[in-house]
Amino acid sequence: MSHPRSHTRIAAGSPAFRRINRAMVFGGFSTFALLYCVQPLMPLLAHEFRLTPAQSSLALSVATGALAVSLLASSVLSERYGRKPLMAASMSCGGVLTLLAAFAHNYPQLLVLRFLLGLLLGGMPALAMAYLSEEIEGPSLGHSMGLYIGGSAFGGMAGRVLSSVISDFYDWRIAMGAMGVAGLYAAWEFNRSLPASNNWRPGEGGVRALVRGTAQHMRDAGLPWLFTLSFLLMGAFVSMYNYIGYRLLAPPYALRQSAVGALSVLYLLGIFSSVWAGKLADRLGRRNVLWMVMAAMLAGLLLTLAPSLILTVAGMGLFTFGFFASHSVASSWVGRRARPPQALASALYLFFYYLGSSVVGWLSGVIWSHAGWSGVVGILGGVLGLAMLVALRLRSLAPAAPPPTPAAPEAQ
């Protein structure tokens, strides 16, 4: 027997809405903190294990690549076993594997642990988007999705800052251990705060369901463009933070490791911009907001070419602001447009999102080794140029067909 959906959706301001958002902030924190805490440690890993920048970036790329694949499997499993149990298990496993990474004896062992981290962490991101799309009423979804992405921004900031500062004064292994403990605490808070799903209904699982659902979403006039956008945006964002540290650690800047890691406080701009853009998109429409915040991202990238440290940091801030605003708008658009299986639509969006992180992030490392920061800006400028074309294409996108039941969210 299916649960009624039209009378149980949660509105902004209610106690359940606050509980959900508290849990999702912890969920977003844990996912991004555990995934990206190695990013400021890449120069240290390169020194200790005698690696090139592209090789050291594999500590992140293998995790995001494994995460991209596991997102699809997690979305199918959740149709059978539910959203919350898989999300809670995913976060707990992430904390344990990050703790184990602190004791890795060599770089290949570290890569194996990071691969497993990505593989098991995949139960969180796509299911969080699906959970919010199912439980939150349409007019409040952009706000709630923005808060979740804000939590992700805070996690990314905290993971980078804490691991960088701890490694500067102690050791990168101690930094990884501390992040593992933080991840386990976040998993406990998430599990006790998140209400059980009211609107989830068991669906079809297995490979056949995955293939059928993927084909359905790929036939949609808008979803493939949003998936492409996620690949391009995340690839550019991760590449910026992967290699800006190498530039700022070297002359003429010669900053300390902790100072470079502290620049991740710019993620606070992402916390603000994701919520702000989500609310603005709810009011003005996603098609009218998306291309503007992406233009800000491109302007920030170009500003990092300035030789002045102040202008470089300002460019990083504008770039970060534009990225999280763009991601907030695009991801909530997927949630509003997708039809069941919604978890798979969210998983496909994030599959391309993390695939972009792996592919563009690694390729930018190769470019860095041959052409320095100007070469990285060149390739990322091309990536964002393509993303702008996609955003302009989406402005002319026709609304999706009406949902089969009155309770399903409207397309925008």
PEPEBEL-V8765 format. One record per residue. SS is DSSP state (2 for helix, 1 for strand, 0 for the rest). D_FIRST is the distance of its C-alpha to the first C-alpha in whole Angstrom. Layout:
BEGIN
{{SS D_FIRST} {SS D_FIRST}}
END
This chain:
BEGIN
{{0 0} {0 4} {0 7} {0 9} {0 12} {0 15} {0 16} {0 16} {0 18} {1 21} {0 25} {0 28} {0 30} {0 27} {2 27} {2 24} {2 26} {2 29} {2 27} {2 25} {2 28} {2 30} {2 28} {2 28} {2 32} {2 32} {2 30} {2 32} {2 35} {2 35} {2 34} {2 37} {2 39} {2 39} {2 39} {2 42} {0 44} {0 46} {2 47} {2 50} {2 51} {2 51} {2 55} {2 55} {2 54} {2 56} {2 59} {2 58} {2 57} {0 59} {0 57} {0 57} {2 55} {2 52} {2 52} {2 51} {0 49} {2 47} {2 46} {2 43} {2 43} {2 42} {2 39} {2 38} {2 38} {2 36} {2 33} {2 33} {2 32} {2 30} {2 28} {2 26} {2 25} {2 24} {2 22} {2 20} {2 20} {2 18} {2 15} {2 15} {2 16} {0 15} {2 18} {2 20} {2 21} {2 22} {2 24} {2 26} {2 27} {2 28} {2 30} {2 32} {2 33} {2 35} {2 37} {2 38} {2 39} {2 41} {2 42} {2 43} {2 45} {0 47} {0 49} {0 49} {0 52} {0 53} {2 51} {2 49} {2 48} {2 47} {2 45} {2 43} {2 42} {2 41} {2 39} {2 37} {2 36} {2 35} {2 33} {2 31} {2 31} {2 29} {2 26} {2 27} {2 28} {2 25} {2 22} {2 24} {2 24} {2 21} {2 20} {2 22} {2 21} {2 17} {2 18} {1 21} {0 22} {2 24} {2 27} {2 27} {2 26} {2 30} {2 31} {2 28} {2 29} {2 33} {2 32} {2 31} {2 33} {2 36} {2 35} {2 35} {2 39} {2 40} {2 39} {2 41} {2 44} {2 43} {2 43} {2 46} {2 48} {2 48} {2 48} {2 51} {2 53} {2 52} {2 54} {2 57} {2 58} {0 57} {0 55} {2 52} {2 51} {2 50} {2 49} {2 46} {2 46} {2 45} {2 43} {2 41} {2 41} {2 40} {2 37} {2 36} {2 36} {2 34} {2 31} {2 31} {2 31} {2 28} {2 26} {2 27} {2 27} {0 24} {0 21} {0 17} {0 15} {0 13} {0 12} {0 12} {0 9} {0 10} {0 12} {0 15} {0 18} {0 21} {2 24} {2 23} {2 20} {2 23} {2 26} {2 23} {2 22} {2 26} {2 27} {2 25} {2 26} {2 29} {0 30} {0 29} {0 32} {0 32} {2 30} {2 33} {2 35} {2 33} {2 33} {2 37} {2 38} {2 36} {2 38} {2 41} {2 41} {2 40} {2 43} {2 45} {2 44} {2 44} {2 47} {2 49} {2 48} {2 49} {2 53} {2 54} {2 54} {2 57} {2 59} {2 59} {2 60} {0 63} {0 66} {0 67} {0 64} {0 64} {0 61} {0 60} {2 57} {2 56} {2 57} {2 55} {2 52} {2 52} {2 52} {2 48} {2 48} {2 48} {2 44} {2 44} {2 45} {2 41} {2 40} {2 41} {2 41} {2 37} {2 36} {2 39} {2 38} {2 34} {2 35} {2 38} {2 35} {2 33} {2 36} {2 38} {0 35} {2 35} {2 37} {2 40} {2 40} {2 39} {2 43} {2 45} {2 43} {2 44} {2 47} {2 48} {2 47} {2 49} {2 52} {2 52} {2 52} {2 55} {2 57} {0 56} {0 59} {0 62} {0 64} {0 64} {2 61} {2 60} {2 59} {2 57} {2 55} {2 55} {2 54} {2 51} {2 50} {2 49} {2 48} {2 45} {2 44} {2 44} {2 42} {2 39} {2 39} {2 38} {2 36} {2 34} {2 34} {2 33} {2 30} {2 29} {2 29} {2 27} {2 24} {2 25} {2 25} {0 23} {0 20} {0 17} {0 18} {2 19} {2 20} {2 22} {2 24} {2 25} {2 26} {2 28} {2 30} {2 31} {2 32} {2 34} {2 35} {2 36} {2 38} {2 40} {2 41} {2 42} {2 44} {2 45} {2 46} {2 48} {2 50} {2 51} {2 52} {2 54} {2 56} {2 57} {2 59} {2 61} {2 61} {2 60} {2 58} {2 59} {2 58} {2 54} {2 54} {2 55} {2 52} {2 50} {2 51} {2 51} {2 47} {2 47} {2 48} {2 46} {2 43} {2 45} {2 45} {2 41} {2 41} {2 43} {2 41} {2 38} {2 40} {0 40} {0 36} {0 34} {0 31} {0 28} {0 26} {0 24} {0 20} {0 18} {0 16} {0 18} {0 16} {0 17} {0 21} {0 24} {0 26} {0 30}}
END
